Amino acid sequence: MAKTKVLVLGGGPDGEREVSIKSSTAIAGALRAGSAYDVELKIIQMITPEELRSMSADVIFPYLHGPWGEGGPLQDILEADGRPFVGCGSQASRIAMDKVSTKMIALKLGLMTPPSFVLTTRDAKPPFKPPVIVKPIHEGSTLGLRVVNSREDYERVVKEIEAEYARGDVKAYMVEPRVAGRELTVGVIDTEALPIIEIKPKSGLYDYEAKYNRNDTQYIVNPELPAGLGAKLQDVSVKLMRAVQGRHIARVDYMLDEKGLPWLLEINTTPGFTDHSLVPKAAAAKGVGMTELCERLVGLALRDFDRTSQWLGAR
């Protein structure tokens, strides 16, 4: 009997293309290390519905980071294709990629999240007293994130963004107060929260370089936290994933302030799967290796798909 064929997609047109290639390559390698599936890896730029239909697969495992690959456009194509695929559907992908929408949903769940304003370059000063964070609303991996410590910094950042606009690189940005403290992350697989990881970057900011290119960031699994806080964060992370209509996998990021209060930063529905990445680290802490983790994700895609080619949706 032929094995179920899994098509792993990586790459994409966005700024996180290289990370996506690393993640998708690691996923394909992990699945090949097992014996459950026949695996093919395709590195793409963008893909049309016709091109996807021409690719042989029983299940698709898309792992493209960035607005096109994880923010809805690719998921629209995958849903139209009609085969089971790992990860969120198109609507959930759009919600989770939109940091403002995520904040609104989080507030309904009772989660604290920093207040924010959509940036307009016409404003002469930031809407909050510095330090503030300026970041794209629809982007991941801290791409485009700026820390603003003064009004002069803000003026400089606005000029940089105006220059982006002049080049045709138009993004919506948001401004929010910077919360100082301990950075925590909670991975979620289906309805199960993984062990919490505390991130301690050497530079003080867990930026793109710290995430993917440097080896000086410390990761503390199951860090010491105020009584009951860890379980609370794990529980609310699962609830947030469901509230944004997510499925299969997510990572939820928090900042724990000096008073011990957790502030939601964002949810990521296609978290990294490189050797630096947090969800594989957290799964490993529970004794779940990469092969078992990736095979479980394929199994979840098959579970949530009926044979009339209709998604059952988030449960």
Contacts in CASP RR format, 6 or more apart in sequence:
PFRMAT RR
TARGET T0000
AUTHOR 0000-0000-0000
METHOD contacts of the structure
MODEL  1
MAKTKVLVLGGGPDGEREVSIKSSTAIAGALRAGSAYDVELKIIQMITPE
ELRSMSADVIFPYLHGPWGEGGPLQDILEADGRPFVGCGSQASRIAMDKV
STKMIALKLGLMTPPSFVLTTRDAKPPFKPPVIVKPIHEGSTLGLRVVNS
REDYERVVKEIEAEYARGDVKAYMVEPRVAGRELTVGVIDTEALPIIEIK
PKSGLYDYEAKYNRNDTQYIVNPELPAGLGAKLQDVSVKLMRAVQGRHIA
RVDYMLDEKGLPWLLEINTTPGFTDHSLVPKAAAAKGVGMTELCERLVGL
ALRDFDRTSQWLGAR
2 38 0 8 1.000
3 36 0 8 1.000
3 37 0 8 1.000
3 38 0 8 1.000
4 36 0 8 1.000
4 37 0 8 1.000
4 38 0 8 1.000
4 58 0 8 1.000
4 59 0 8 1.000
4 298 0 8 1.000
4 302 0 8 1.000
5 37 0 8 1.000
5 38 0 8 1.000
5 39 0 8 1.000
5 40 0 8 1.000
5 56 0 8 1.000
5 57 0 8 1.000
5 58 0 8 1.000
5 59 0 8 1.000
6 31 0 8 1.000
6 37 0 8 1.000
6 38 0 8 1.000
6 39 0 8 1.000
6 40 0 8 1.000
6 57 0 8 1.000
6 58 0 8 1.000
6 59 0 8 1.000
6 60 0 8 1.000
6 61 0 8 1.000
6 298 0 8 1.000
7 40 0 8 1.000
7 42 0 8 1.000
7 55 0 8 1.000
7 56 0 8 1.000
7 57 0 8 1.000
7 59 0 8 1.000
7 60 0 8 1.000
7 61 0 8 1.000
8 24 0 8 1.000
8 27 0 8 1.000
8 28 0 8 1.000
8 31 0 8 1.000
8 39 0 8 1.000
8 40 0 8 1.000
8 41 0 8 1.000
8 42 0 8 1.000
8 61 0 8 1.000
8 62 0 8 1.000
8 63 0 8 1.000
9 24 0 8 1.000
9 42 0 8 1.000
9 44 0 8 1.000
9 47 0 8 1.000
9 60 0 8 1.000
9 61 0 8 1.000
9 62 0 8 1.000
9 63 0 8 1.000
9 64 0 8 1.000
9 74 0 8 1.000
10 20 0 8 1.000
10 21 0 8 1.000
10 23 0 8 1.000
10 24 0 8 1.000
10 41 0 8 1.000
10 42 0 8 1.000
10 43 0 8 1.000
10 44 0 8 1.000
10 62 0 8 1.000
10 63 0 8 1.000
10 64 0 8 1.000
11 17 0 8 1.000
11 20 0 8 1.000
11 21 0 8 1.000
11 24 0 8 1.000
11 43 0 8 1.000
11 44 0 8 1.000
11 45 0 8 1.000
11 64 0 8 1.000
12 20 0 8 1.000
12 44 0 8 1.000
12 45 0 8 1.000
12 46 0 8 1.000
12 64 0 8 1.000
12 66 0 8 1.000
12 68 0 8 1.000
12 69 0 8 1.000
13 45 0 8 1.000
13 46 0 8 1.000
13 68 0 8 1.000
14 20 0 8 1.000
14 64 0 8 1.000
14 65 0 8 1.000
14 66 0 8 1.000
14 67 0 8 1.000
14 68 0 8 1.000
14 69 0 8 1.000
15 66 0 8 1.000
15 143 0 8 1.000
16 65 0 8 1.000
16 66 0 8 1.000
16 140 0 8 1.000
16 141 0 8 1.000
16 143 0 8 1.000
17 65 0 8 1.000
19 65 0 8 1.000
19 141 0 8 1.000
19 212 0 8 1.000
19 272 0 8 1.000
19 274 0 8 1.000
20 63 0 8 1.000
20 64 0 8 1.000
20 65 0 8 1.000
20 66 0 8 1.000
20 69 0 8 1.000
21 43 0 8 1.000
22 212 0 8 1.000
22 273 0 8 1.000
22 274 0 8 1.000
23 63 0 8 1.000
23 65 0 8 1.000
23 272 0 8 1.000
23 273 0 8 1.000
23 274 0 8 1.000
23 277 0 8 1.000
24 41 0 8 1.000
24 43 0 8 1.000
24 61 0 8 1.000
24 63 0 8 1.000
24 64 0 8 1.000
24 273 0 8 1.000
25 41 0 8 1.000
26 273 0 8 1.000
26 274 0 8 1.000
26 275 0 8 1.000
26 280 0 8 1.000
26 290 0 8 1.000
27 61 0 8 1.000
27 63 0 8 1.000
27 273 0 8 1.000
27 290 0 8 1.000
27 294 0 8 1.000
28 39 0 8 1.000
28 40 0 8 1.000
28 41 0 8 1.000
29 39 0 8 1.000
29 41 0 8 1.000
30 289 0 8 1.000
30 290 0 8 1.000
30 291 0 8 1.000
30 293 0 8 1.000
30 294 0 8 1.000
31 37 0 8 1.000
31 39 0 8 1.000
31 61 0 8 1.000
31 291 0 8 1.000
31 294 0 8 1.000
31 295 0 8 1.000
31 298 0 8 1.000
32 39 0 8 1.000
33 290 0 8 1.000
33 291 0 8 1.000
34 291 0 8 1.000
34 295 0 8 1.000
36 295 0 8 1.000
36 298 0 8 1.000
37 59 0 8 1.000
37 295 0 8 1.000
37 298 0 8 1.000
40 55 0 8 1.000
40 56 0 8 1.000
40 57 0 8 1.000
42 55 0 8 1.000
44 64 0 8 1.000
46 68 0 8 1.000
47 74 0 8 1.000
47 77 0 8 1.000
48 77 0 8 1.000
49 77 0 8 1.000
49 80 0 8 1.000
49 81 0 8 1.000
52 60 0 8 1.000
52 77 0 8 1.000
52 78 0 8 1.000
52 81 0 8 1.000
53 81 0 8 1.000
57 83 0 8 1.000
58 83 0 8 1.000
58 84 0 8 1.000
59 83 0 8 1.000
59 84 0 8 1.000
59 85 0 8 1.000
59 86 0 8 1.000
59 298 0 8 1.000
59 299 0 8 1.000
59 301 0 8 1.000
59 302 0 8 1.000
60 78 0 8 1.000
60 81 0 8 1.000
60 83 0 8 1.000
60 84 0 8 1.000
60 85 0 8 1.000
60 86 0 8 1.000
60 301 0 8 1.000
61 85 0 8 1.000
61 86 0 8 1.000
61 294 0 8 1.000
61 297 0 8 1.000
61 298 0 8 1.000
61 301 0 8 1.000
62 69 0 8 1.000
62 74 0 8 1.000
62 75 0 8 1.000
62 78 0 8 1.000
62 85 0 8 1.000
62 86 0 8 1.000
62 87 0 8 1.000
63 86 0 8 1.000
63 270 0 8 1.000
63 273 0 8 1.000
64 70 0 8 1.000
64 74 0 8 1.000
64 270 0 8 1.000
65 140 0 8 1.000
65 141 0 8 1.000
65 270 0 8 1.000
65 272 0 8 1.000
66 97 0 8 1.000
66 139 0 8 1.000
66 140 0 8 1.000
66 141 0 8 1.000
66 270 0 8 1.000
67 73 0 8 1.000
67 97 0 8 1.000
67 138 0 8 1.000
67 139 0 8 1.000
68 74 0 8 1.000
69 75 0 8 1.000
69 270 0 8 1.000
70 88 0 8 1.000
70 93 0 8 1.000
70 97 0 8 1.000
70 269 0 8 1.000
70 270 0 8 1.000
71 93 0 8 1.000
71 94 0 8 1.000
71 96 0 8 1.000
71 97 0 8 1.000
71 138 0 8 1.000
72 89 0 8 1.000
72 90 0 8 1.000
72 93 0 8 1.000
72 94 0 8 1.000
72 97 0 8 1.000
75 88 0 8 1.000
75 89 0 8 1.000
75 90 0 8 1.000
75 93 0 8 1.000
76 90 0 8 1.000
78 85 0 8 1.000
78 89 0 8 1.000
78 90 0 8 1.000
79 89 0 8 1.000
79 90 0 8 1.000
79 311 0 8 1.000
82 309 0 8 1.000
83 305 0 8 1.000
83 309 0 8 1.000
84 301 0 8 1.000
84 302 0 8 1.000
84 304 0 8 1.000
84 305 0 8 1.000
85 301 0 8 1.000
86 248 0 8 1.000
86 249 0 8 1.000
86 297 0 8 1.000
86 298 0 8 1.000
86 300 0 8 1.000
86 301 0 8 1.000
87 246 0 8 1.000
87 247 0 8 1.000
87 248 0 8 1.000
87 249 0 8 1.000
87 269 0 8 1.000
87 270 0 8 1.000
87 297 0 8 1.000
87 301 0 8 1.000
88 96 0 8 1.000
88 245 0 8 1.000
88 246 0 8 1.000
88 247 0 8 1.000
88 248 0 8 1.000
88 269 0 8 1.000
89 245 0 8 1.000
89 246 0 8 1.000
89 247 0 8 1.000
89 311 0 8 1.000
89 313 0 8 1.000
91 245 0 8 1.000
92 244 0 8 1.000
92 245 0 8 1.000
92 246 0 8 1.000
92 247 0 8 1.000
92 269 0 8 1.000
92 314 0 8 1.000
93 269 0 8 1.000
94 101 0 8 1.000
95 101 0 8 1.000
95 102 0 8 1.000
95 105 0 8 1.000
95 244 0 8 1.000
95 245 0 8 1.000
96 102 0 8 1.000
96 244 0 8 1.000
96 246 0 8 1.000
96 250 0 8 1.000
96 267 0 8 1.000
96 268 0 8 1.000
96 269 0 8 1.000
97 138 0 8 1.000
97 269 0 8 1.000
98 137 0 8 1.000
98 138 0 8 1.000
99 116 0 8 1.000
99 135 0 8 1.000
99 137 0 8 1.000
99 138 0 8 1.000
99 174 0 8 1.000
99 266 0 8 1.000
100 116 0 8 1.000
100 118 0 8 1.000
100 137 0 8 1.000
100 174 0 8 1.000
101 244 0 8 1.000
102 240 0 8 1.000
102 244 0 8 1.000
102 264 0 8 1.000
102 266 0 8 1.000
102 267 0 8 1.000
103 113 0 8 1.000
103 116 0 8 1.000
103 264 0 8 1.000
105 240 0 8 1.000
105 243 0 8 1.000
105 244 0 8 1.000
106 113 0 8 1.000
106 240 0 8 1.000
106 243 0 8 1.000
106 264 0 8 1.000
107 113 0 8 1.000
108 243 0 8 1.000
109 236 0 8 1.000
109 239 0 8 1.000
109 240 0 8 1.000
109 243 0 8 1.000
111 236 0 8 1.000
111 240 0 8 1.000
111 264 0 8 1.000
112 261 0 8 1.000
112 262 0 8 1.000
112 263 0 8 1.000
112 264 0 8 1.000
113 263 0 8 1.000
113 264 0 8 1.000
113 265 0 8 1.000
114 133 0 8 1.000
114 176 0 8 1.000
114 177 0 8 1.000
114 179 0 8 1.000
114 263 0 8 1.000
115 128 0 8 1.000
115 176 0 8 1.000
115 177 0 8 1.000
116 174 0 8 1.000
116 175 0 8 1.000
116 176 0 8 1.000
117 127 0 8 1.000
117 128 0 8 1.000
117 174 0 8 1.000
117 175 0 8 1.000
117 176 0 8 1.000
118 137 0 8 1.000
118 172 0 8 1.000
118 173 0 8 1.000
118 174 0 8 1.000
118 175 0 8 1.000
119 134 0 8 1.000
119 158 0 8 1.000
119 161 0 8 1.000
119 172 0 8 1.000
119 173 0 8 1.000
119 174 0 8 1.000
119 175 0 8 1.000
121 158 0 8 1.000
121 161 0 8 1.000
121 162 0 8 1.000
121 165 0 8 1.000
123 158 0 8 1.000
124 155 0 8 1.000
125 151 0 8 1.000
125 154 0 8 1.000
126 132 0 8 1.000
126 148 0 8 1.000
126 151 0 8 1.000
126 154 0 8 1.000
126 175 0 8 1.000
127 175 0 8 1.000
128 175 0 8 1.000
128 176 0 8 1.000
128 177 0 8 1.000
129 177 0 8 1.000
130 148 0 8 1.000
130 149 0 8 1.000
130 150 0 8 1.000
130 151 0 8 1.000
130 153 0 8 1.000
130 154 0 8 1.000
131 147 0 8 1.000
131 148 0 8 1.000
131 149 0 8 1.000
131 177 0 8 1.000
131 178 0 8 1.000
132 147 0 8 1.000
132 148 0 8 1.000
132 154 0 8 1.000
132 175 0 8 1.000
132 176 0 8 1.000
132 177 0 8 1.000
132 178 0 8 1.000
133 145 0 8 1.000
133 146 0 8 1.000
133 147 0 8 1.000
133 148 0 8 1.000
133 175 0 8 1.000
133 176 0 8 1.000
133 177 0 8 1.000
133 178 0 8 1.000
134 145 0 8 1.000
134 146 0 8 1.000
134 148 0 8 1.000
134 154 0 8 1.000
134 157 0 8 1.000
134 161 0 8 1.000
134 173 0 8 1.000
134 174 0 8 1.000
134 175 0 8 1.000
135 142 0 8 1.000
135 144 0 8 1.000
135 145 0 8 1.000
135 146 0 8 1.000
135 173 0 8 1.000
135 174 0 8 1.000
136 143 0 8 1.000
136 144 0 8 1.000
136 145 0 8 1.000
136 171 0 8 1.000
136 172 0 8 1.000
136 173 0 8 1.000
136 174 0 8 1.000
137 171 0 8 1.000
137 172 0 8 1.000
137 173 0 8 1.000
137 174 0 8 1.000
138 171 0 8 1.000
138 172 0 8 1.000
139 171 0 8 1.000
140 268 0 8 1.000
141 208 0 8 1.000
141 211 0 8 1.000
141 212 0 8 1.000
142 206 0 8 1.000
142 207 0 8 1.000
142 208 0 8 1.000
142 211 0 8 1.000
143 208 0 8 1.000
145 207 0 8 1.000
146 153 0 8 1.000
146 157 0 8 1.000
146 160 0 8 1.000
147 153 0 8 1.000
147 178 0 8 1.000
147 205 0 8 1.000
148 154 0 8 1.000
148 157 0 8 1.000
148 175 0 8 1.000
161 171 0 8 1.000
161 173 0 8 1.000
164 170 0 8 1.000
164 171 0 8 1.000
179 255 0 8 1.000
179 257 0 8 1.000
179 263 0 8 1.000
180 255 0 8 1.000
180 257 0 8 1.000
180 258 0 8 1.000
181 255 0 8 1.000
181 256 0 8 1.000
181 257 0 8 1.000
181 258 0 8 1.000
182 198 0 8 1.000
182 200 0 8 1.000
182 223 0 8 1.000
182 255 0 8 1.000
182 256 0 8 1.000
183 198 0 8 1.000
183 199 0 8 1.000
183 200 0 8 1.000
183 201 0 8 1.000
183 206 0 8 1.000
183 253 0 8 1.000
183 254 0 8 1.000
183 255 0 8 1.000
183 256 0 8 1.000
183 265 0 8 1.000
184 196 0 8 1.000
184 197 0 8 1.000
184 198 0 8 1.000
184 199 0 8 1.000
184 223 0 8 1.000
184 225 0 8 1.000
184 233 0 8 1.000
184 253 0 8 1.000
184 254 0 8 1.000
184 255 0 8 1.000
184 256 0 8 1.000
184 262 0 8 1.000
185 196 0 8 1.000
185 197 0 8 1.000
185 199 0 8 1.000
185 251 0 8 1.000
185 252 0 8 1.000
185 253 0 8 1.000
185 254 0 8 1.000
185 278 0 8 1.000
185 282 0 8 1.000
186 193 0 8 1.000
186 194 0 8 1.000
186 196 0 8 1.000
186 233 0 8 1.000
186 234 0 8 1.000
186 237 0 8 1.000
186 251 0 8 1.000
186 252 0 8 1.000
186 254 0 8 1.000
187 193 0 8 1.000
187 194 0 8 1.000
187 237 0 8 1.000
187 249 0 8 1.000
187 250 0 8 1.000
187 251 0 8 1.000
187 252 0 8 1.000
187 271 0 8 1.000
187 278 0 8 1.000
187 279 0 8 1.000
187 282 0 8 1.000
188 194 0 8 1.000
188 237 0 8 1.000
188 238 0 8 1.000
188 241 0 8 1.000
188 249 0 8 1.000
188 250 0 8 1.000
188 251 0 8 1.000
188 252 0 8 1.000
189 248 0 8 1.000
189 249 0 8 1.000
189 279 0 8 1.000
189 283 0 8 1.000
189 293 0 8 1.000
189 296 0 8 1.000
189 297 0 8 1.000
190 247 0 8 1.000
190 248 0 8 1.000
190 300 0 8 1.000
191 238 0 8 1.000
191 242 0 8 1.000
191 315 0 8 1.000
192 238 0 8 1.000
193 233 0 8 1.000
193 234 0 8 1.000
193 235 0 8 1.000
193 237 0 8 1.000
193 238 0 8 1.000
194 279 0 8 1.000
194 282 0 8 1.000
194 283 0 8 1.000
194 285 0 8 1.000
194 286 0 8 1.000
195 221 0 8 1.000
195 222 0 8 1.000
195 282 0 8 1.000
195 285 0 8 1.000
195 286 0 8 1.000
196 221 0 8 1.000
196 222 0 8 1.000
196 223 0 8 1.000
196 225 0 8 1.000
196 230 0 8 1.000
196 233 0 8 1.000
196 234 0 8 1.000
196 282 0 8 1.000
197 219 0 8 1.000
197 220 0 8 1.000
197 221 0 8 1.000
197 223 0 8 1.000
197 278 0 8 1.000
197 281 0 8 1.000
197 282 0 8 1.000
198 219 0 8 1.000
198 220 0 8 1.000
198 223 0 8 1.000
199 206 0 8 1.000
199 217 0 8 1.000
199 218 0 8 1.000
199 219 0 8 1.000
199 278 0 8 1.000
200 217 0 8 1.000
200 218 0 8 1.000
200 219 0 8 1.000
200 220 0 8 1.000
201 207 0 8 1.000
201 210 0 8 1.000
201 216 0 8 1.000
201 217 0 8 1.000
201 218 0 8 1.000
202 210 0 8 1.000
202 214 0 8 1.000
202 216 0 8 1.000
202 217 0 8 1.000
202 218 0 8 1.000
203 210 0 8 1.000
206 217 0 8 1.000
210 216 0 8 1.000
210 217 0 8 1.000
211 217 0 8 1.000
211 276 0 8 1.000
212 274 0 8 1.000
212 276 0 8 1.000
217 276 0 8 1.000
219 278 0 8 1.000
219 281 0 8 1.000
221 281 0 8 1.000
221 282 0 8 1.000
221 285 0 8 1.000
222 285 0 8 1.000
225 256 0 8 1.000
226 260 0 8 1.000
229 256 0 8 1.000
229 260 0 8 1.000
229 262 0 8 1.000
232 262 0 8 1.000
233 252 0 8 1.000
233 254 0 8 1.000
233 262 0 8 1.000
237 250 0 8 1.000
237 252 0 8 1.000
240 252 0 8 1.000
240 264 0 8 1.000
240 267 0 8 1.000
241 247 0 8 1.000
241 250 0 8 1.000
241 252 0 8 1.000
241 267 0 8 1.000
242 314 0 8 1.000
242 315 0 8 1.000
244 267 0 8 1.000
244 269 0 8 1.000
245 313 0 8 1.000
245 314 0 8 1.000
246 269 0 8 1.000
246 314 0 8 1.000
247 300 0 8 1.000
247 304 0 8 1.000
247 313 0 8 1.000
247 314 0 8 1.000
247 315 0 8 1.000
248 297 0 8 1.000
248 300 0 8 1.000
248 301 0 8 1.000
248 304 0 8 1.000
249 269 0 8 1.000
249 270 0 8 1.000
249 271 0 8 1.000
249 279 0 8 1.000
249 297 0 8 1.000
250 267 0 8 1.000
250 268 0 8 1.000
250 269 0 8 1.000
250 271 0 8 1.000
251 267 0 8 1.000
251 268 0 8 1.000
251 271 0 8 1.000
251 272 0 8 1.000
251 278 0 8 1.000
251 279 0 8 1.000
252 264 0 8 1.000
252 266 0 8 1.000
252 267 0 8 1.000
252 268 0 8 1.000
253 264 0 8 1.000
253 265 0 8 1.000
253 266 0 8 1.000
253 267 0 8 1.000
253 268 0 8 1.000
254 262 0 8 1.000
254 263 0 8 1.000
254 264 0 8 1.000
254 265 0 8 1.000
255 262 0 8 1.000
255 263 0 8 1.000
255 265 0 8 1.000
256 262 0 8 1.000
256 263 0 8 1.000
257 263 0 8 1.000
271 277 0 8 1.000
271 278 0 8 1.000
271 279 0 8 1.000
272 278 0 8 1.000
272 279 0 8 1.000
273 279 0 8 1.000
273 280 0 8 1.000
273 290 0 8 1.000
279 293 0 8 1.000
280 289 0 8 1.000
280 290 0 8 1.000
280 293 0 8 1.000
283 289 0 8 1.000
283 290 0 8 1.000
283 293 0 8 1.000
284 290 0 8 1.000
288 296 0 8 1.000
304 311 0 8 1.000
304 312 0 8 1.000
304 313 0 8 1.000
304 315 0 8 1.000
305 311 0 8 1.000
305 312 0 8 1.000
306 312 0 8 1.000
END
